């Protein structure tokens, strides 16, 4: 296996793990009544979101990750109408 592929797999694994962690933090925040704990979890989540975005940008720049094509205006309006916005 070449180094480029190994790097790509590692980056994608970290992105996936971070995404999973963000979901977990969000669930804990929603279920926490202790304001100090809630605030701490929000700070950790925000930090992880920053890390995830920076890693995503690096992965995209190196060609490890290709984002989906942007939705056009019609698709956006269709989703908005389905959600009742």
Secondary structure in CASP SS format (residue, H / E / C, confidence):
PFRMAT SS
TARGET T0000
AUTHOR 0000-0000-0000
METHOD secondary structure of the structure
MODEL  1
X C 1.00
X C 1.00
X H 1.00
X H 1.00
X H 1.00
X H 1.00
X H 1.00
X H 1.00
X H 1.00
X H 1.00
X H 1.00
X H 1.00
X H 1.00
X H 1.00
X H 1.00
X H 1.00
X H 1.00
X H 1.00
X H 1.00
X H 1.00
X H 1.00
X H 1.00
X H 1.00
X H 1.00
X H 1.00
X H 1.00
X H 1.00
X H 1.00
X H 1.00
X H 1.00
X H 1.00
X C 1.00
X C 1.00
X C 1.00
X H 1.00
X H 1.00
X H 1.00
X H 1.00
X H 1.00
X H 1.00
X H 1.00
X H 1.00
X H 1.00
X H 1.00
X H 1.00
X H 1.00
X H 1.00
X H 1.00
X H 1.00
X H 1.00
X H 1.00
X H 1.00
X H 1.00
X H 1.00
X H 1.00
X H 1.00
X H 1.00
X H 1.00
X H 1.00
X H 1.00
X H 1.00
X C 1.00
X C 1.00
X C 1.00
X C 1.00
X C 1.00
X C 1.00
X C 1.00
X C 1.00
X C 1.00
X C 1.00
X C 1.00
X H 1.00
X H 1.00
X H 1.00
X H 1.00
X H 1.00
X H 1.00
X H 1.00
X H 1.00
X H 1.00
X H 1.00
X H 1.00
X C 1.00
X C 1.00
END
